[in-house]
Amino acid sequence: MKAISYVILQRGDEVLLQLRQGTGYMDGYWSTAAAGHIEPGEAAEAAAVREASEELGIQIDPEQLQPLCTVHRNQQAGSYVDFFFRTSQWDGVPSLMEPERVAQLRWFPLEALPDNLVEQEELVLSRLDAGLPPILSMGFCTETSQPHSLD
């Protein structure tokens, strides 16, 4: 099972998203501005802070990360556990640090998110202000492809 940390940067009613390119996964789709695999021996919060630094050139105090929810998903490529965090405080200006993997960064109002969002991220972003259960599940139900809350 693979584990991934996501950082949602929020500024008022807007979130920062990146347009994926050259990654081999969901290229041409929008996703959270910073996300990545958790390395062996690394805590989810530490991975979130590291990814924000590597991908956006910003510094986040781990104390400023608000845990949102965990998404457990089953896909053709395997099983994943996604840890979602949100922050509205960071040092530096978010910048495109990996132009080979990101076509652009853009702030989007929560009520006007792009249609082409990565599925698990759309699941969280669409419920960001409505409240999220601690755990969401995707891809395990055979009757429907809709995600189910485990609360």
MDAnalysis code that builds the backbone (N, CA, C; Angstrom):
import MDAnalysis as mda
import numpy as np

u = mda.Universe.empty(453, n_residues=151, atom_resindex=np.repeat(np.arange(151), 3), trajectory=True)
u.add_TopologyAttr("name", ["N", "CA", "C"] * 151)
u.add_TopologyAttr("resid", np.arange(1, 152))
u.add_TopologyAttr("resname", ["MET", "LYS", "ALA", "ILE", "SER", "TYR", "VAL", "ILE", "LEU", "GLN", "ARG", "GLY", "ASP", "GLU", "VAL", "LEU", "LEU", "GLN", "LEU", "ARG", "GLN", "GLY", "THR", "GLY", "TYR", "MET", "ASP", "GLY", "TYR", "TRP", "SER", "THR", "ALA", "ALA", "ALA", "GLY", "HIS", "ILE", "GLU", "PRO", "GLY", "GLU", "ALA", "ALA", "GLU", "ALA", "ALA", "ALA", "VAL", "ARG", "GLU", "ALA", "SER", "GLU", "GLU", "LEU", "GLY", "ILE", "GLN", "ILE", "ASP", "PRO", "GLU", "GLN", "LEU", "GLN", "PRO", "LEU", "CYS", "THR", "VAL", "HIS", "ARG", "ASN", "GLN", "GLN", "ALA", "GLY", "SER", "TYR", "VAL", "ASP", "PHE", "PHE", "PHE", "ARG", "THR", "SER", "GLN", "TRP", "ASP", "GLY", "VAL", "PRO", "SER", "LEU", "MET", "GLU", "PRO", "GLU", "ARG", "VAL", "ALA", "GLN", "LEU", "ARG", "TRP", "PHE", "PRO", "LEU", "GLU", "ALA", "LEU", "PRO", "ASP", "ASN", "LEU", "VAL", "GLU", "GLN", "GLU", "GLU", "LEU", "VAL", "LEU", "SER", "ARG", "LEU", "ASP", "ALA", "GLY", "LEU", "PRO", "PRO", "ILE", "LEU", "SER", "MET", "GLY", "PHE", "CYS", "THR", "GLU", "THR", "SER", "GLN", "PRO", "HIS", "SER", "LEU", "ASP"])
u.atoms.positions = np.array([
    [0.850, -1.173, 0.000],
    [0.000, 0.000, 0.000],
    [0.896, 1.236, 0.000],
    [0.538, 2.191, -0.821],
    [1.299, 3.434, -0.926],
    [0.594, 4.521, -0.124],
    [1.374, 5.426, 0.463],
    [0.832, 6.533, 1.247],
    [1.291, 7.858, 0.647],
    [0.364, 8.811, 0.585],
    [0.620, 10.115, -0.020],
    [0.106, 11.208, 0.909],
    [0.870, 12.291, 1.015],
    [0.429, 13.475, 1.756],
    [0.081, 14.579, 0.778],
    [-1.010, 15.286, 1.063],
    [-1.486, 16.399, 0.251],
    [-1.571, 17.647, 1.128],
    [-1.175, 18.785, 0.580],
    [-1.306, 20.059, 1.289],
    [-2.215, 20.963, 0.466],
    [-3.322, 21.346, 1.052],
    [-4.227, 22.300, 0.420],
    [-3.890, 23.672, 0.974],
    [-3.389, 24.544, 0.104],
    [-3.133, 25.924, 0.500],
    [-4.410, 26.716, 0.273],
    [-4.894, 27.338, 1.332],
    [-6.135, 28.088, 1.233],
    [-5.895, 29.550, 1.566],
    [-6.446, 30.419, 0.728],
    [-6.363, 31.868, 0.892],
    [-7.794, 32.387, 0.802],
    [-8.396, 32.648, 1.969],
    [-9.810, 33.031, 1.974],
    [-10.642, 31.890, 1.436],
    [-11.435, 32.171, 0.392],
    [-12.273, 31.133, -0.195],
    [-11.632, 30.508, -1.441],
    [-10.323, 30.676, -1.604],
    [-9.609, 30.130, -2.759],
    [-8.588, 29.081, -2.326],
    [-8.329, 28.134, -3.239],
    [-7.291, 27.123, -3.034],
    [-6.328, 27.174, -4.213],
    [-5.062, 26.871, -3.935],
    [-4.039, 26.850, -4.973],
    [-3.962, 25.451, -5.575],
    [-4.081, 25.380, -6.902],
    [-4.010, 24.103, -7.601],
    [-2.901, 24.139, -8.639],
    [-2.404, 22.964, -8.990],
    [-1.401, 22.831, -10.049],
    [-1.989, 22.011, -11.184],
    [-1.587, 22.340, -12.405],
    [-1.981, 21.578, -13.582],
    [-0.857, 20.589, -13.885],
    [-1.152, 19.310, -13.773],
    [-0.152, 18.255, -13.906],
    [0.291, 18.090, -15.357],
    [1.581, 17.800, -15.541],
    [2.121, 17.483, -16.865],
    [3.384, 16.637, -16.682],
    [3.635, 15.746, -17.616],
    [4.878, 14.981, -17.637],
    [5.099, 14.038, -16.471],
    [4.041, 13.673, -15.727],
    [4.208, 12.784, -14.581],
    [3.838, 11.343, -14.907],
    [3.032, 11.155, -15.948],
    [2.548, 9.823, -16.269],
    [1.299, 9.443, -15.498],
    [0.834, 10.321, -14.607],
    [-0.392, 10.068, -13.839],
    [-1.268, 11.314, -13.891],
    [-2.416, 11.197, -14.493],
    [-3.421, 12.268, -14.532],
    [-2.878, 13.578, -15.106],
    [-1.976, 13.476, -16.062],
    [-1.479, 14.683, -16.724],
    [-2.645, 15.402, -17.395],
    [-2.645, 16.727, -17.340],
    [-3.735, 17.523, -17.876],
    [-4.864, 17.738, -16.885],
    [-4.704, 17.228, -15.664],
    [-5.690, 17.411, -14.604],
    [-5.128, 18.347, -13.536],
    [-6.037, 19.049, -12.874],
    [-5.662, 19.913, -11.755],
    [-5.605, 19.086, -10.486],
    [-4.680, 19.457, -9.605],
    [-4.547, 18.772, -8.323],
    [-4.067, 19.773, -7.276],
    [-4.034, 19.322, -6.032],
    [-3.544, 20.200, -4.970],
    [-2.143, 20.671, -5.331],
    [-1.797, 21.848, -4.853],
    [-0.530, 22.468, -5.250],
    [0.692, 21.700, -4.762],
    [0.567, 20.958, -3.672],
    [1.702, 20.181, -3.159],
    [1.198, 18.822, -2.684],
    [1.830, 17.779, -3.182],
    [1.481, 16.421, -2.775],
    [2.602, 15.485, -3.200],
    [2.728, 14.390, -2.466],
    [3.728, 13.416, -2.859],
    [3.764, 12.214, -1.942],
    [4.466, 11.202, -2.409],
    [4.588, 9.958, -1.655],
    [5.343, 10.182, -0.348],
    [4.889, 9.496, 0.673],
    [5.558, 9.519, 1.975],
    [6.720, 8.531, 1.894],
    [7.887, 8.999, 2.265],
    [9.080, 8.147, 2.200],
    [9.141, 7.221, 3.406],
    [9.826, 6.073, 3.290],
    [9.947, 5.157, 4.424],
    [10.494, 5.881, 5.663],
    [9.835, 5.670, 6.788],
    [10.261, 6.287, 8.043],
    [9.825, 7.732, 8.212],
    [9.095, 8.275, 7.241],
    [8.669, 9.678, 7.290],
    [7.213, 9.758, 7.758],
    [6.931, 10.718, 8.643],
    [5.563, 10.959, 9.093],
    [4.785, 11.703, 8.007],
    [3.473, 11.529, 7.994],
    [2.625, 12.184, 6.990],
    [2.780, 13.699, 7.031],
    [2.841, 14.290, 8.228],
    [3.002, 15.747, 8.355],
    [4.350, 16.199, 7.803],
    [5.397, 15.434, 8.085],
    [6.729, 15.782, 7.590],
    [6.766, 15.718, 6.065],
    [6.090, 14.731, 5.486],
    [6.039, 14.628, 4.026],
    [5.301, 15.823, 3.434],
    [4.231, 16.260, 4.075],
    [3.476, 17.424, 3.597],
    [4.358, 18.670, 3.596],
    [5.091, 18.878, 4.662],
    [5.992, 20.038, 4.772],
    [7.088, 19.949, 3.712],
    [7.675, 18.766, 3.543],
    [8.735, 18.558, 2.548],
    [8.221, 18.818, 1.138],
    [7.060, 18.265, 0.807],
    [6.508, 18.440, -0.537],
    [6.207, 19.913, -0.829],
    [5.698, 20.650, 0.145],
    [5.428, 22.081, -0.053],
    [6.716, 22.836, -0.348],
    [7.783, 22.459, 0.318],
    [9.075, 23.097, 0.080],
    [9.619, 22.741, -1.304],
    [9.581, 21.444, -1.645],
    [10.116, 20.988, -2.927],
    [9.308, 21.498, -4.117],
    [7.985, 21.445, -4.012],
    [7.138, 21.753, -5.162],
    [6.765, 23.225, -5.290],
    [6.745, 23.943, -4.151],
    [6.288, 25.336, -4.178],
    [7.310, 26.338, -3.667],
    [8.401, 25.848, -3.065],
    [9.421, 26.744, -2.536],
    [8.974, 27.526, -1.299],
    [8.001, 26.989, -0.561],
    [7.518, 27.656, 0.648],
    [7.844, 26.819, 1.874],
    [7.811, 27.469, 3.013],
    [8.047, 26.784, 4.283],
    [6.754, 26.792, 5.090],
    [6.402, 25.632, 5.622],
    [5.211, 25.502, 6.458],
    [5.632, 24.955, 7.810],
    [5.177, 25.600, 8.861],
    [5.366, 25.095, 10.213],
    [4.393, 23.926, 10.384],
    [4.876, 22.744, 10.748],
    [3.974, 21.595, 10.896],
    [2.795, 21.879, 11.827],
    [2.990, 22.771, 12.792],
    [1.904, 23.134, 13.714],
    [0.766, 23.858, 12.990],
    [1.041, 24.406, 11.797],
    [0.032, 25.131, 11.032],
    [-0.757, 24.222, 10.083],
    [-0.406, 22.938, 10.039],
    [-1.138, 21.989, 9.199],
    [-2.385, 21.500, 9.927],
    [-3.525, 21.662, 9.305],
    [-4.776, 21.163, 9.860],
    [-5.110, 19.837, 9.173],
    [-5.116, 18.725, 9.917],
    [-5.511, 17.453, 9.299],
    [-6.981, 17.523, 8.883],
    [-7.274, 17.115, 7.644],
    [-8.647, 17.181, 7.136],
    [-9.323, 15.815, 7.135],
    [-8.718, 14.864, 6.455],
    [-9.271, 13.521, 6.389],
    [-8.256, 12.596, 5.729],
    [-8.576, 11.336, 5.775],
    [-7.783, 10.313, 5.102],
    [-8.681, 9.656, 4.065],
    [-8.153, 9.471, 2.877],
    [-8.887, 8.782, 1.817],
    [-8.184, 7.449, 1.568],
    [-8.936, 6.367, 1.710],
    [-8.412, 5.042, 1.391],
    [-9.018, 4.673, 0.045],
    [-8.153, 4.471, -0.948],
    [-8.671, 4.199, -2.291],
    [-8.018, 2.963, -2.883],
    [-8.816, 2.294, -3.675],
    [-8.379, 1.098, -4.388],
    [-8.480, 1.406, -5.876],
    [-7.355, 1.323, -6.572],
    [-7.322, 1.587, -8.001],
    [-6.627, 0.436, -8.697],
    [-6.678, 0.453, -10.002],
    [-6.046, -0.617, -10.774],
    [-4.559, -0.736, -10.433],
    [-3.920, 0.395, -10.163],
    [-2.486, 0.400, -9.861],
    [-2.176, -0.029, -8.430],
    [-3.197, -0.196, -7.591],
    [-2.959, -0.630, -6.221],
    [-3.816, 0.106, -5.215],
    [-3.477, -0.096, -3.953],
    [-4.212, 0.508, -2.849],
    [-3.393, 1.664, -2.276],
    [-4.089, 2.757, -1.932],
    [-3.437, 3.971, -1.453],
    [-4.124, 4.491, -0.208],
    [-3.339, 5.141, 0.639],
    [-3.863, 5.909, 1.758],
    [-3.377, 7.335, 1.561],
    [-4.338, 8.272, 1.458],
    [-4.040, 9.674, 1.197],
    [-4.349, 10.496, 2.435],
    [-3.356, 11.241, 2.915],
    [-3.520, 12.114, 4.075],
    [-3.653, 13.552, 3.578],
    [-4.795, 14.176, 3.848],
    [-5.046, 15.546, 3.400],
    [-4.902, 16.522, 4.562],
    [-4.139, 17.578, 4.302],
    [-3.935, 18.659, 5.262],
    [-4.301, 19.976, 4.596],
    [-4.636, 20.963, 5.427],
    [-4.913, 22.314, 4.929],
    [-4.129, 23.306, 5.778],
    [-3.700, 24.391, 5.128],
    [-3.081, 25.496, 5.852],
    [-3.381, 26.800, 5.126],
    [-3.424, 27.851, 5.911],
    [-3.561, 29.197, 5.337],
    [-2.364, 30.050, 5.751],
    [-1.355, 29.402, 6.346],
    [-0.156, 30.114, 6.792],
    [1.093, 29.412, 6.279],
    [1.954, 30.194, 5.637],
    [3.227, 29.680, 5.139],
    [4.164, 30.854, 4.937],
    [5.439, 30.558, 4.839],
    [6.458, 31.571, 4.568],
    [6.914, 31.427, 3.130],
    [6.981, 32.566, 2.429],
    [7.399, 32.574, 1.036],
    [6.212, 32.731, 0.099],
    [6.520, 32.825, -1.168],
    [5.500, 32.967, -2.206],
    [5.449, 31.657, -2.985],
    [4.296, 30.992, -3.029],
    [4.219, 29.748, -3.796],
    [4.641, 29.977, -5.248],
    [5.594, 29.186, -5.680],
    [6.150, 29.313, -7.028],
    [6.222, 27.947, -7.678],
    [6.206, 27.939, -8.984],
    [6.305, 26.705, -9.744],
    [7.773, 26.257, -9.724],
    [8.079, 25.257, -8.912],
    [9.458, 24.790, -8.734],
    [9.812, 23.605, -9.626],
    [8.811, 22.924, -10.167],
    [9.045, 21.739, -10.992],
    [8.337, 21.898, -12.343],
    [8.852, 22.789, -13.201],
    [8.161, 23.062, -14.466],
    [8.052, 21.854, -15.394],
    [8.870, 20.848, -15.189],
    [8.766, 19.637, -16.012],
    [7.565, 18.784, -15.597],
    [7.021, 19.039, -14.398],
    [5.907, 18.248, -13.877],
    [4.625, 19.049, -13.681],
    [4.749, 20.365, -13.749],
    [3.603, 21.238, -13.488],
    [3.527, 22.299, -14.577],
    [2.398, 22.356, -15.280],
    [2.238, 23.335, -16.359],
    [1.943, 24.723, -15.809],
    [1.163, 24.801, -14.705],
    [0.859, 26.093, -14.111],
    [0.287, 25.939, -12.716],
    [0.367, 27.020, -11.964],
    [-0.266, 27.151, -10.649],
    [-1.342, 28.204, -10.785],
    [-2.484, 27.979, -10.123],
    [-3.549, 28.975, -10.185],
    [-4.444, 28.869, -8.952],
    [-4.872, 30.030, -8.457],
    [-5.837, 30.081, -7.358],
    [-7.237, 29.929, -7.932],
    [-8.046, 29.055, -7.310],
    [-9.426, 28.839, -7.725],
    [-10.362, 29.065, -6.541],
    [-11.480, 29.768, -6.774],
    [-12.501, 29.840, -5.721],
    [-13.082, 28.446, -5.484],
    [-13.382, 28.125, -4.237],
    [-13.941, 26.808, -3.927],
    [-15.258, 26.559, -4.665],
    [-16.015, 27.621, -4.948],
    [-17.289, 27.435, -5.642],
    [-17.116, 27.366, -7.160],
    [-15.885, 27.476, -7.651],
    [-15.636, 27.424, -9.098],
    [-14.391, 26.595, -9.397],
    [-14.343, 25.385, -8.845],
    [-13.210, 24.496, -9.095],
    [-13.266, 23.977, -10.524],
    [-12.117, 23.679, -11.126],
    [-12.126, 23.162, -12.503],
    [-12.780, 21.777, -12.564],
    [-13.316, 21.450, -13.734],
    [-13.972, 20.152, -13.926],
    [-12.978, 19.003, -13.952],
    [-11.779, 19.267, -14.423],
    [-10.783, 18.203, -14.571],
    [-9.849, 18.154, -13.360],
    [-10.434, 17.778, -12.207],
    [-9.671, 17.571, -10.976],
    [-9.380, 16.084, -10.802],
    [-8.224, 15.765, -10.240],
    [-7.917, 14.383, -9.877],
    [-9.009, 13.918, -8.910],
    [-9.551, 12.719, -9.144],
    [-10.763, 12.250, -8.468],
    [-10.721, 12.321, -6.940],
    [-9.691, 11.782, -6.312],
    [-9.660, 11.783, -4.846],
    [-9.515, 13.208, -4.292],
    [-8.880, 14.074, -5.053],
    [-8.710, 15.449, -4.616],
    [-10.012, 16.233, -4.786],
    [-10.746, 15.947, -5.852],
    [-12.061, 16.561, -6.043],
    [-12.997, 16.157, -4.919],
    [-12.912, 14.910, -4.504],
    [-13.738, 14.409, -3.408],
    [-13.540, 15.250, -2.146],
    [-12.296, 15.558, -1.831],
    [-11.991, 16.345, -0.632],
    [-12.285, 17.833, -0.850],
    [-11.824, 18.385, -1.961],
    [-12.009, 19.824, -2.208],
    [-13.481, 20.207, -2.305],
    [-14.303, 19.353, -2.886],
    [-15.724, 19.676, -3.033],
    [-16.446, 19.692, -1.690],
    [-15.880, 19.059, -0.688],
    [-16.491, 19.001, 0.645],
    [-15.713, 19.825, 1.676],
    [-14.759, 20.588, 1.211],
    [-13.836, 21.270, 2.119],
    [-14.547, 22.125, 3.154],
    [-15.507, 22.911, 2.741],
    [-16.196, 23.781, 3.694],
    [-17.481, 23.179, 4.231],
    [-17.882, 22.019, 3.735],
    [-19.104, 21.371, 4.197],
    [-18.827, 20.404, 5.342],
    [-17.571, 20.158, 5.618],
    [-17.204, 19.207, 6.662],
    [-16.861, 17.852, 6.067],
    [-15.791, 17.294, 6.531],
    [-15.309, 16.008, 6.030],
    [-15.312, 14.981, 7.151],
    [-15.695, 13.744, 6.849],
    [-15.537, 12.694, 7.846],
    [-14.052, 12.369, 7.988],
    [-13.650, 11.712, 9.047],
    [-12.228, 11.388, 9.221],
    [-11.675, 10.483, 8.133],
    [-12.515, 9.581, 7.613],
    [-12.063, 8.625, 6.600],
    [-13.083, 8.576, 5.467],
    [-12.578, 8.634, 4.240],
    [-13.388, 8.419, 3.038],
    [-12.797, 7.233, 2.299],
    [-13.633, 6.519, 1.584],
    [-13.197, 5.324, 0.879],
    [-13.624, 5.421, -0.580],
    [-12.762, 4.960, -1.487],
    [-13.044, 4.991, -2.927],
    [-12.609, 3.683, -3.568],
    [-13.423, 3.192, -4.499],
    [-13.019, 2.073, -5.341],
    [-13.179, 0.698, -4.740],
    [-13.870, 0.583, -3.613],
    [-14.037, -0.725, -2.987],
    [-15.430, -1.305, -3.183],
    [-16.402, -0.478, -3.548],
    [-17.783, -0.907, -3.698],
    [-18.006, -1.434, -5.106],
    [-18.529, -2.632, -5.251],
    [-18.741, -3.201, -6.581],
    [-20.042, -2.728, -7.217],
    [-21.015, -2.276, -6.407],
    [-22.299, -1.849, -6.962],
    [-22.221, -0.487, -7.632],
    [-21.319, 0.358, -7.174],
    [-21.235, 1.718, -7.689],
    [-19.804, 2.205, -7.620],
    [-19.453, 3.146, -8.448],
    [-18.109, 3.710, -8.417],
    [-18.050, 4.955, -7.540],
    [-19.157, 5.284, -6.881],
    [-19.179, 6.472, -6.030],
    [-18.447, 6.198, -4.719],
    [-17.687, 7.180, -4.233],
    [-17.006, 7.020, -2.952],
    [-18.007, 6.977, -1.813],
    [-17.658, 6.280, -0.767],
    [-18.529, 6.160, 0.402],
    [-17.809, 6.638, 1.641],
    [-18.530, 7.340, 2.474],
    [-18.006, 7.794, 3.751],
    [-18.084, 6.633, 4.738],
    [-17.098, 6.540, 5.594],
    [-17.088, 5.486, 6.605],
    [-17.495, 6.011, 7.972],
    [-18.101, 7.198, 8.037],
    [-18.441, 7.737, 9.358],
    [-19.730, 7.173, 9.880],
])
